């Protein structure tokens, strides 16, 4: 039995399947708490946006951009929410930062005892060029990680 399960959601089919598996854990009383997490890159920390933020003619650009990112994150989380029964209790959260590091940081600070993460199925070249978030989470996490294909 798991007390706390963290499920990173990026909208990919594998991440949505992760949500289904987490819902199954709740349904079978194999988990007490599930949190769906969407990690977005913080545009303020992205170098190409930095000079744009400091321009006086765009004073509200940052707030508008964050609002759009949050709306997008909620749409992605909505795709995962529908995998749960209406009477199931679960949490959702949006965080900003590098995905793998943010997922592991949330897992550690929240004392999660399992991460269920989707594997997007990158080919060898894509993994070499882009890296795999699920592989990095497996390396960095201090709790067990279940990778879903």
Order of alpha helices (4+ residues) and beta strands (2+ residues): beta-alpha-beta-alpha-alpha-beta-alpha-beta-alpha-alpha-beta
